[in-house]
Amino acid sequence: MCLAIPAQVILMNENQMAEVDIHGVTRTVSLSMTPEAEVGSWVLIHAGFSIQVVDEEFAAESWELIKQIEWDDGDMAEVGADATEVGV
């Protein structure tokens, strides 16, 4: 299963790279596939790339759905508390 995680762009770096916030976890991702993204934008992240710009409502709805997934490696009821648990 492939999963894209909603994140908010918090800092733009050089070479189409950005820092994003994923429920309190900061990651560096490529914006090369979403050049229209800017600081404050909500994006879907997959495999270190921003693949789509989305609105805040879509991002929130996506997190609610992600929380409902039954993961093979244990209870993920608090997935938002530590996004590293979902392989981000």
Residue pairs with C-beta under 8 A, 6 or more apart in sequence:
2 46
3 46
3 66
3 86
3 87
4 44
4 45
4 46
4 51
4 52
4 62
5 22
5 44
5 45
5 46
5 62
5 66
5 83
5 86
5 88
6 22
6 42
6 43
6 44
6 45
6 54
6 58
6 59
6 60
6 62
6 63
7 20
7 21
7 22
7 27
7 29
7 42
7 43
7 44
7 45
7 50
7 59
7 88
8 20
8 21
8 40
8 41
8 42
8 43
8 59
9 18
9 19
9 20
9 31
9 37
9 38
9 39
9 40
9 41
9 42
9 43
9 50
10 18
10 19
10 20
10 21
10 26
10 39
11 18
11 19
11 39
12 18
12 31
12 38
12 39
13 19
13 28
16 30
16 31
16 32
16 35
17 28
17 29
17 30
17 31
18 28
18 29
18 30
18 31
18 37
18 50
19 26
19 27
19 28
20 26
20 27
20 28
20 29
20 43
20 45
20 50
22 45
22 83
22 88
23 63
23 79
23 80
23 81
23 83
24 80
24 81
24 83
25 82
25 83
25 84
25 88
27 45
27 48
27 88
29 43
29 45
29 48
29 49
29 50
30 48
30 49
30 50
31 37
31 43
31 50
32 49
33 49
33 50
33 51
34 41
34 43
34 50
34 51
34 52
34 53
36 53
37 43
37 50
37 53
41 53
42 53
42 54
42 55
42 56
42 58
42 59
43 50
43 51
43 52
43 53
43 54
44 50
44 51
44 52
44 54
44 62
45 51
45 88
54 62
63 79
63 80
66 79
66 86
67 76
67 77
67 79
67 80
69 76
69 79
70 76
71 86
76 85
76 86
79 85
79 86
